[in-house]
């Protein structure tokens, strides 16, 4: 089959596996990678893979038609009680943990950066927890980064 016929064929499929993320999710992931790199916490390939695996696992984790109906019923009840009237008041949090300095590897940051500041590498094994927050109106808040240690 020629390329021209392949392009015109209604049954033609792309070769290879389907991607785990759609184009919107990939764009958000790129923004997150650049943000982490610019803030001094470049992600390595292990961090990146765990984030992508977490996103793809969440997309299909036990979601059934019964779960969807229950979810819609719950939302309808909350709407009738007035809880969902203000999208800015509907907030979602997510916490992710990252090991810093686990291995000395290449980190991801914005293209063209000569120096990417980062936390100590080698065998220090510092852990960082990051809390992401956004509301239903589409506003994303600055992430909260928590380090290991004692607060004095």
N, C-alpha and C positions, 0 to 999 in steps of 0.2 A: 504494500500500500504506500503510495506517495504521500508526501507531507501535505500537499494540497487536498487530496482526498481525505486524509486524516482530519484536517481542519474542518472540512464540510460534513463529515460523517456525524449523524446524530447519536450514534452508539459508541463513538470513540471515547476512550478514557485516558486519563493521564497515566503515565508509566510510573511505577513505584508505589510506596505506601502513602496513605493520606497523612497529611501533617497533623500534629497534635493540636496546634493552635490555629485559629483563623487569622486573617490579616489584621483585624482590629486588636486581637490579643497580642499578636506579634509586635505591633506598633507600641502598645502599652508596655510590653516587656523591654523593648529597646529604650523607651523613655526611663524606665526604672533602672536599667543598667547604666545609662548615662548619669542619672541622678546619684546612684551609689558611687560611681567612679569620681564624680565631681566633688562629692562630700567626703572623700577620703576612705571609702569602704568599697573598693572595687571587688566585684564578685568573680570567683574563679569558675571553672567549668562544672565543678561538683555542686556549688551553690546554684548555678544556673539550671542544671539538670534537676535538682530537687524542686526548684520553683516550678519548672515546666511540668514535671511529673505530678506535683500537687494540684496544679490547675487542671490537667487532663484527667486526673483521678476524680476530682470534684465534679467534673462535667457528667460523669456517668455512674456515680456511686449510688447504686440502688434506687434510681429514680424510676418509679413505675407510674402507670396511669392512676392507680389508687392514691399514691403519694401526691400526685399533682392535684387530684380532686380535693384531698384533705387540705392541701396548702391553699387552694382557691377558696374553700369554705372558711378557713381561718382568716384569710385576708378580707373576705366579704364581711365577716363578723366584726373585725377590727374597724373596717370602714364605717359600718353602721353605727358603731359606738363612738366615732369621731377621732379615732387614734391616727388615721392616715390622711388627715386633711392637709397637713403641712409637710411637703416633701423634705424640707430642710431639717425637720425634727426626726426623720427616719435615718438613723446612723448605723453604719456597719464598721466593726473593728476586725482586724485580723492580725495575729501575732506570728512572726517567723523568727526562728533562731538560726544564727550563723556562727560557725567556728572561724575565728580569725587566726591566721598563722598556723593552720593545720599543715599545710604544705606550701612550699615556695613555688608558686605558679604564676602564669600570666593572668592578669586581671583585665576586666573589660571597662573601658571608659570612652569618652567622646573622642572621635577621630581627630588626630592632629595634636593631641596633648603631649607635650614634651616630658612632663613629670606628673605622675599620678600619686598624690599623697596617699599613704595607706598606713594602717595600724601595723604593729610589729609583726614580722614574719619569722619563719623558722619553726622552732618547736615550742613556742610560748603558749599556744592553744588557748587564747582568750575567746570567750563566748560573748556574743552580742545578741540581744533580743530586740526586734524592731516591731513596733505596732503601727499599722497602717489604718487610716480612718477616712471615710467618705460618707456623704449623705446622698439621699435619693434625688436631690436636686442637681447632683453632678459635681458638687464641690469636693475636692480632695484636700485634706488637711495635711500639714507637715508631719512627716513620720516622727515618732518618738523612739529614740534609740537608747536602750538600757545596757549598761556595761556591768560585768561582774565586779563585785567589790563591796565595801562596807560604806554606808552613808554615815557621815559624822555630823 
